Amino acid sequence: MDEIRHILVPTGLEESETSALTFAMEVAIKAKAEIFLLHPEPVQDITMHVAGLQPAFDPSREATRKSHQNEFIRLVEEISSQGIKVHPVLIGDNGVADIRSWIKPLAIDLMVVAAMSGKVPVMSIAYAASLLGDSEVPVVVVPEMDMSRYRPDSILFASTFRHDQTSALRHVSIFAKLFGARVDV
């Protein structure tokens, strides 16, 4: 990664993820990068077909699905209105989506995730730690906070890149440069 071109932002469409999205948009503007907004949409439960019976249809699930789609479209439009090229990625998920599987196909350079998402942790501490440990790209975990006042002046470099510390440090330096921040090792 010589520069940040593609930012992956997974979202559960929770209000508490606003900080992560705001931060990702700021990085995208500074780096002239594109955002890939990924939403794992729960798939409908399909009742096994039994002779003479139709699969169960739950109108409340359909209403929730439509609501999620509308919110997702609203977020895409909000990002786009800031002059940022946005790619909506809506995937069917039964609760086991591996966000990391989208890094290579989308040529992602940076992932920005919310630390917690409402009542349900989209990014639990354990999962965030596994992303940080196994990710091929830098992962920024953003807590819920007022991002309008947040400007990093220093970034602590801590890495699990076991083979190439130089490459990992270069990634962090590129990110820090966007904010004029120093890197503490």
C-alpha positions as CSV (number, residue, x, y, z in Angstrom):
1,M,0.0,0.0,0.0
2,D,1.7,3.2,-1.2
3,E,-1.5,5.2,-0.7
4,I,-5.1,4.6,0.6
5,R,-7.4,4.1,-2.4
6,H,-10.1,1.8,-1.2
7,I,-11.6,1.9,2.3
8,L,-13.9,-0.9,3.5
9,V,-16.5,0.2,6.1
10,P,-18.7,-2.7,7.3
11,T,-22.0,-1.5,8.8
12,G,-24.9,-3.0,10.7
13,L,-26.8,0.2,10.1
14,E,-26.7,1.2,13.8
15,E,-26.7,4.8,14.9
16,S,-23.7,4.0,17.1
17,E,-21.6,3.4,13.9
18,T,-21.8,7.0,12.9
19,S,-18.3,7.8,14.3
20,A,-16.7,5.1,12.2
21,L,-18.5,6.2,9.1
22,T,-17.7,9.9,9.7
23,F,-14.0,9.0,10.3
24,A,-13.9,6.9,7.1
25,M,-15.4,9.7,5.1
26,E,-12.7,12.1,6.4
27,V,-10.0,9.7,5.5
28,A,-11.5,9.2,2.1
29,I,-11.7,12.9,1.4
30,K,-8.1,13.5,2.6
31,A,-6.7,10.5,0.7
32,K,-9.0,10.9,-2.4
33,A,-10.1,7.3,-1.7
34,E,-13.2,5.4,-2.5
35,I,-15.4,3.8,0.2
36,F,-16.8,0.3,0.0
37,L,-19.8,0.3,2.3
38,L,-20.5,-3.3,3.2
39,H,-23.8,-4.4,4.9
40,P,-24.4,-8.1,5.7
41,E,-28.2,-8.4,5.3
42,P,-29.7,-11.3,7.1
43,V,-31.2,-13.8,4.7
44,Q,-34.8,-14.9,5.1
45,D,-35.4,-18.1,6.9
46,I,-36.8,-20.6,4.4
47,T,-39.1,-23.2,5.7
48,M,-38.6,-26.6,4.1
49,H,-41.4,-27.3,1.6
50,V,-43.7,-30.0,2.8
51,A,-46.3,-31.3,0.4
52,G,-49.3,-29.0,0.4
53,L,-47.7,-26.3,2.6
54,Q,-46.1,-23.1,1.5
55,P,-43.0,-21.7,3.0
56,A,-43.8,-19.4,5.9
57,F,-43.7,-15.6,5.1
58,D,-43.1,-13.2,8.0
59,P,-44.3,-9.7,7.0
60,S,-42.4,-8.1,9.9
61,R,-39.1,-9.5,8.6
62,E,-39.9,-8.1,5.2
63,A,-40.6,-4.7,6.7
64,T,-37.3,-4.8,8.6
65,R,-35.4,-5.8,5.4
66,K,-37.0,-2.9,3.5
67,S,-36.1,-0.6,6.3
68,H,-32.5,-1.7,6.3
69,Q,-32.3,-1.3,2.5
70,N,-33.7,2.3,2.8
71,E,-31.2,3.1,5.5
72,F,-28.4,1.6,3.4
73,I,-29.4,3.7,0.4
74,R,-29.5,6.8,2.6
75,L,-26.0,6.2,3.8
76,V,-24.7,5.7,0.3
77,E,-26.3,9.0,-0.8
78,E,-24.9,10.8,2.3
79,I,-21.4,9.6,1.4
80,S,-21.8,10.4,-2.2
81,S,-23.1,13.9,-1.4
82,Q,-19.6,14.6,0.1
83,G,-18.0,14.0,-3.3
84,I,-16.8,10.6,-2.3
85,K,-17.1,7.7,-4.7
86,V,-19.0,5.0,-2.8
87,H,-19.6,1.4,-3.7
88,P,-22.5,-0.3,-1.9
89,V,-21.9,-3.9,-1.1
90,L,-25.0,-5.6,0.2
91,I,-24.4,-9.3,1.0
92,G,-26.7,-12.1,2.1
93,D,-25.5,-13.3,5.5
94,N,-26.7,-15.9,8.0
95,G,-24.6,-14.5,10.8
96,V,-21.2,-15.9,9.8
97,A,-20.0,-13.4,7.2
98,D,-16.2,-12.9,7.3
99,I,-15.6,-9.3,6.5
100,R,-11.9,-10.1,5.7
101,S,-13.0,-12.2,2.7
102,W,-13.8,-8.9,0.9
103,I,-10.3,-7.4,1.2
104,K,-8.6,-9.0,-1.8
105,P,-11.6,-8.9,-4.2
106,L,-12.2,-5.2,-3.6
107,A,-8.5,-4.3,-3.4
108,I,-9.0,-2.8,0.1
109,D,-6.2,-0.7,1.6
110,L,-7.8,0.2,4.9
111,M,-10.7,-1.0,7.0
112,V,-12.6,1.3,9.3
113,V,-14.9,-0.4,11.8
114,A,-17.1,0.7,14.7
115,A,-16.0,-0.5,18.1
116,M,-19.6,-1.4,19.1
117,S,-22.9,-1.2,17.5
118,G,-25.9,-0.5,19.7
119,K,-27.1,-3.4,21.7
120,V,-25.5,-5.9,19.4
121,P,-21.7,-5.8,19.0
122,V,-21.1,-5.8,15.3
123,M,-17.4,-5.4,16.1
124,S,-16.9,-7.1,19.5
125,I,-13.5,-6.6,21.1
126,A,-12.6,-10.3,20.4
127,Y,-13.6,-10.0,16.7
128,A,-11.8,-6.7,16.4
129,A,-8.7,-8.3,17.9
130,S,-8.9,-11.2,15.4
131,L,-9.3,-8.7,12.5
132,L,-6.3,-6.8,13.8
133,G,-4.2,-9.9,14.2
134,D,-5.1,-11.6,10.9
135,S,-5.9,-8.7,8.6
136,E,-3.9,-8.1,5.5
137,V,-4.6,-4.4,5.7
138,P,-4.6,-1.8,8.6
139,V,-7.8,-1.8,10.6
140,V,-9.0,1.3,12.4
141,V,-11.4,0.6,15.2
142,V,-13.4,3.8,16.0
143,P,-15.3,4.2,19.3
144,E,-18.6,6.0,19.4
145,M,-17.6,9.6,20.0
146,D,-17.9,13.2,18.7
147,M,-15.7,12.9,15.6
148,S,-16.0,16.6,14.7
149,R,-13.5,17.4,17.4
150,Y,-11.2,14.4,17.0
151,R,-7.9,14.9,15.2
152,P,-5.2,12.3,15.9
153,D,-1.9,14.0,16.7
154,S,0.0,10.8,17.4
155,I,-0.6,7.2,16.4
156,L,0.8,4.3,18.4
157,F,2.4,1.7,16.1
158,A,1.7,-1.8,17.4
159,S,1.8,-4.6,15.0
160,T,1.3,-8.4,14.6
161,F,3.0,-8.3,11.2
162,R,5.5,-10.9,12.1
163,H,7.5,-11.1,8.9
164,D,7.8,-7.5,7.7
165,Q,7.7,-4.7,10.3
166,T,8.9,-2.2,7.6
167,S,5.8,-2.8,5.5
168,A,3.5,-2.4,8.5
169,L,5.2,0.8,9.7
170,R,4.9,2.2,6.1
171,H,1.1,1.5,6.2
172,V,0.8,3.4,9.5
173,S,3.0,6.3,8.3
174,I,0.8,6.8,5.2
175,F,-2.3,6.9,7.4
176,A,-0.6,9.3,9.9
177,K,0.5,11.6,7.1
178,L,-3.1,12.3,6.2
179,F,-3.6,13.9,9.6
180,G,-0.2,15.4,10.1
181,A,0.2,13.0,13.0
182,R,3.4,11.6,14.4
183,V,4.0,7.8,14.7
184,D,5.1,6.5,18.1
185,V,6.8,3.1,18.0
